[in-house]
Amino acid sequence: MRCLVLRTGAPPKPGYLTNPQTLAERLRKRRHELGLLQREAAAQLGVTETSYYAWERGRYKPSARYLARLRDW
């Protein structure tokens, strides 16, 4: 008798957010989905590493001019 085993992929890494609630959590989740470092995400978005880090940590919120970039990212 043969047994069929279904695999669903690797479990999420520790710290991976499955249900983000804040902008900071959404940024982190998206960065993880893309497999990027914070500096790489900052470069893609055209912001400094410091700004991106502050956004992802929830210390500051992005200004209106960056919200469109974040929406499309």
C-alpha positions in Angstrom: 0.0 0.0 0.0 1.3 3.4 -0.9 0.9 6.5 1.2 0.5 10.0 -0.4 2.2 12.8 1.5 1.2 16.4 0.8 3.6 19.1 1.7 2.6 22.7 2.1 5.9 24.4 2.1 8.1 25.6 4.9 6.5 26.9 8.0 6.9 30.7 8.5 10.2 31.9 9.9 10.1 33.1 13.5 9.0 36.8 13.6 7.0 36.4 10.3 3.7 38.2 10.7 0.7 36.3 9.4 -1.9 39.0 10.1 -0.3 42.5 10.2 -2.3 45.2 11.8 -0.2 48.3 11.5 1.7 49.9 8.6 5.0 49.0 10.3 3.9 45.3 10.5 2.8 45.4 6.8 6.1 46.8 5.7 8.0 44.1 7.6 5.8 41.4 6.2 6.1 42.7 2.6 9.9 42.9 3.0 10.1 39.4 4.2 7.9 38.2 1.3 10.3 39.8 -1.1 13.3 38.4 0.7 14.9 41.8 1.2 17.1 43.3 3.8 16.0 46.7 5.2 18.7 48.5 3.2 17.5 46.8 0.0 13.9 47.8 0.7 14.9 51.3 1.4 16.8 51.5 -1.9 13.8 50.1 -3.8 11.6 52.7 -2.2 14.0 55.6 -2.7 14.4 56.4 0.9 17.3 56.4 3.4 17.9 53.2 5.5 17.2 55.3 8.6 13.8 56.3 7.4 12.8 52.8 6.3 14.0 51.4 9.6 12.0 54.0 11.6 8.9 53.2 9.5 9.2 49.5 10.0 9.7 49.9 13.8 6.7 52.2 14.0 8.7 55.2 15.3 7.7 57.4 12.4 5.1 57.3 9.6 6.0 58.0 6.0 5.0 61.4 4.6 2.3 61.6 2.0 4.8 61.6 -1.0 6.0 58.1 0.0 2.5 56.5 0.6 1.9 56.0 -3.2 5.3 54.2 -3.5 4.4 52.0 -0.5 1.0 51.2 -2.0 2.5 50.0 -5.2 5.5 48.2 -3.6 
